[in-house]
Amino acid sequence: MTTINNRSAKGVLTTFFGTKATVAILVVSASLSFGIGCTVGVVPEILSDRYARLDHSYHGPSCSDWDDNVMPVPCKNGADDAQASSAIGTLVLNAFTLFCNPVVGSWSDLHGRRMPIVFGMFLATLSPLVLVLMQIIPSMSPVWYYSASSSVGVINYMSIMFAAISDVVPDKDRAPCFAIMLAGWYSGFALGPSFPLLLNHFHVSILSLVLVTLAFLFSCLFFPETRPQTIEALITTTEETPTSGESWNGCRAIVDFITKPFQKAAILNRSAMLRMLTIGSFFSSMVFSTDANLVVFYVESHLNVKDKDISRMFLVMGCLGIVMQGFLLQPFVMCMGEKGLLVASFVSGTLHNFLYGVSKDKKGIFAALCLSQFTKLNFPMLSSIASKGASKSEQGQLQGSLFSINALAAGAGPMLMQLVYDKTKNSIGPGTMFVFAAFLYLIGTVAVACIPIENSIDDGETSQSPTPNLEEPLLVPTEASSVDEELPNEDQ
């Protein structure tokens, strides 16, 4: 084991804030998260009330005005419909990501990151726009909202942002730089949910639309290109372009469209480290998507938690997430080693989901939400470790493929948990789905615990870079393994 490089936090901050692209990503992600965060507790109430009125003939006051123990049956049915629709919407979103993300990531390796990020930000403006229109048009179906939110899966802006950071940041600084970006992301979820304490649902929805639109406009005007087209990219593009003598074959084009994402995702089978990391990431994403989409519906429907309670919980949770991602990730890695911290974060995921399932009041949910912030440390670490398994010219394909596999899990997760919920809510209890989620996270924990800690390449298997030693911290510099890493970049 090499000596740990005690790189100061100041040096990492200088690297991050000394690059135009990373600063632009921080601004865009913070503005976007504020826009999404300020409606996180409002959306379930608006959609549940709308389903109750359109599908269950409810005509009383807003369903959010009732306590759980006296809530009318149509409101409870509307809440169940909204939860089920959220699971279906997540499935559609992640189906888009599954098929589109590897191709979009590979395309960005050749043609640049800027256009995918700009288009991804445009798609992100659609769901807050529909949320505003729903409150103007009483007969508008929630299906429009779920359709708009699902369209974001066509281009997963988060994977492209990670690839853009990998373009301009050295290997040794990627994990803390990913974490700084995520700290900006969590700042929106820390403060955004507090706005409903001051504004009504409609005004909060307007604010959300304004903030997300600002993120889109900022990306259009100020986001620089981080991946200039290289000679290698031009050669690859030429090789993939049909010659003038070739005829277009419609059937072959359809087959290529269906199979190309899986061909691109084969990069995750390059080494034993990437394979085990992908398995762990799969189960983590399956449960994380369930938590992100169903926890708020669950606590509002069964534990009498209101949007103001959600606001306070998310404020504490978001502040804790900022501290974890922005300040504590690097010390944790120094103390525990990256594999030790990764396993610990997966154990935390198992525990906090078990708490969701067995909690009977707000205090238990609050404790689980706080613990979930330690769990989220695995997000930048997984992407950072994966980035070392490919050359710089493959970062878009690698991150896109990893997010694509995660999308498959994220789409299946809420549907599976919704099935468990439907089968057990009237027998074992509605929290059973989270106990089952804890079991799935335990499987992921075993997978990351089995990640090889020594360089290991099977016979006949090729790799652009060796498997990193996971007993060493992410911050230890690694030798360049590709001429592409020496290419100059305008943003550095």
Helices and strands as residue ranges (DSSP letters): H 9-17, H 20-37, H 43-55, G 63-65, G 68-70, H 73-111, H 114-124, H 126-136, H 142-150, G 151-154, H 157-168, G 171-173, H 174-191, G 192-197, H 201-222, H 231-240, H 250-265, G 266-269, H 272-302, H 307-323, I 324-328, H 329-336, H 338-358, H 362-375, H 378-387, G 392-394, H 395-424, H 432-449, G 483-486
